Amino acid sequence: MFKMLSKENFISGSVTYFDKSLFKKYGNFNENYRIIEDWPNNLKLVRNNIKIEFVDIVTIAYRLNGESTANCKSKAYLSDYLNIILNEILPYQKIEHFSCEIQPMENKKIKITDKRSI
């Protein structure tokens, strides 16, 4: 699951439910992330072998044009995204397989390449 979550944040934070004991054992959401706080939390949980399960019921109606969606390119979103890659994913991967290209935030370009697939 960590490998899949490392490539894409496919679990919507707005429909994720946690048992209180998980926060007691693994800590709260990291408040250093302003926009994408759910992704690093999910990465932390799966790194600790916590199983994330799918429940097939509708729980909310959700708009896809907010600031925390992948379509948004705000500086806050891009800053969170970059910091998640650098702090929550790369330290737990075999670093020799990755290259990273980062340009100033004005250009809003982040490129992470897994050299194993080249």
Contacts in CASP RR format, 6 or more apart in sequence:
PFRMAT RR
TARGET T0000
AUTHOR 0000-0000-0000
METHOD contacts of the structure
MODEL  1
MFKMLSKENFISGSVTYFDKSLFKKYGNFNENYRIIEDWPNNLKLVRNNI
KIEFVDIVTIAYRLNGESTANCKSKAYLSDYLNIILNEILPYQKIEHFSC
EIQPMENKKIKITDKRSI
1 46 0 8 1.000
1 51 0 8 1.000
1 52 0 8 1.000
2 43 0 8 1.000
2 46 0 8 1.000
2 47 0 8 1.000
2 92 0 8 1.000
4 10 0 8 1.000
5 11 0 8 1.000
5 39 0 8 1.000
5 42 0 8 1.000
5 43 0 8 1.000
5 46 0 8 1.000
6 43 0 8 1.000
6 89 0 8 1.000
6 93 0 8 1.000
9 36 0 8 1.000
9 38 0 8 1.000
9 39 0 8 1.000
9 42 0 8 1.000
9 70 0 8 1.000
11 38 0 8 1.000
11 39 0 8 1.000
11 42 0 8 1.000
11 52 0 8 1.000
12 38 0 8 1.000
12 62 0 8 1.000
13 38 0 8 1.000
14 60 0 8 1.000
14 62 0 8 1.000
15 59 0 8 1.000
15 60 0 8 1.000
15 62 0 8 1.000
16 38 0 8 1.000
16 42 0 8 1.000
22 45 0 8 1.000
22 50 0 8 1.000
26 44 0 8 1.000
26 45 0 8 1.000
26 48 0 8 1.000
26 50 0 8 1.000
29 37 0 8 1.000
29 38 0 8 1.000
29 40 0 8 1.000
29 41 0 8 1.000
30 37 0 8 1.000
30 40 0 8 1.000
30 41 0 8 1.000
31 37 0 8 1.000
32 83 0 8 1.000
33 39 0 8 1.000
33 40 0 8 1.000
33 80 0 8 1.000
33 83 0 8 1.000
33 84 0 8 1.000
34 76 0 8 1.000
34 79 0 8 1.000
34 80 0 8 1.000
35 67 0 8 1.000
35 68 0 8 1.000
35 72 0 8 1.000
35 74 0 8 1.000
35 76 0 8 1.000
35 77 0 8 1.000
35 80 0 8 1.000
36 68 0 8 1.000
36 77 0 8 1.000
36 80 0 8 1.000
36 81 0 8 1.000
36 84 0 8 1.000
37 80 0 8 1.000
39 84 0 8 1.000
39 88 0 8 1.000
40 84 0 8 1.000
40 87 0 8 1.000
40 88 0 8 1.000
42 52 0 8 1.000
43 84 0 8 1.000
43 88 0 8 1.000
43 89 0 8 1.000
44 88 0 8 1.000
45 52 0 8 1.000
46 52 0 8 1.000
47 92 0 8 1.000
64 71 0 8 1.000
65 71 0 8 1.000
66 72 0 8 1.000
67 74 0 8 1.000
67 76 0 8 1.000
67 77 0 8 1.000
68 77 0 8 1.000
73 108 0 8 1.000
75 105 0 8 1.000
75 108 0 8 1.000
78 105 0 8 1.000
78 108 0 8 1.000
78 110 0 8 1.000
79 105 0 8 1.000
81 110 0 8 1.000
82 102 0 8 1.000
82 110 0 8 1.000
85 100 0 8 1.000
85 110 0 8 1.000
85 112 0 8 1.000
86 100 0 8 1.000
90 98 0 8 1.000
90 100 0 8 1.000
97 114 0 8 1.000
97 115 0 8 1.000
97 116 0 8 1.000
98 112 0 8 1.000
98 113 0 8 1.000
98 114 0 8 1.000
98 115 0 8 1.000
99 112 0 8 1.000
99 113 0 8 1.000
99 115 0 8 1.000
100 111 0 8 1.000
100 112 0 8 1.000
100 113 0 8 1.000
101 109 0 8 1.000
101 110 0 8 1.000
101 111 0 8 1.000
101 112 0 8 1.000
101 113 0 8 1.000
102 109 0 8 1.000
102 110 0 8 1.000
102 111 0 8 1.000
103 109 0 8 1.000
103 110 0 8 1.000
END
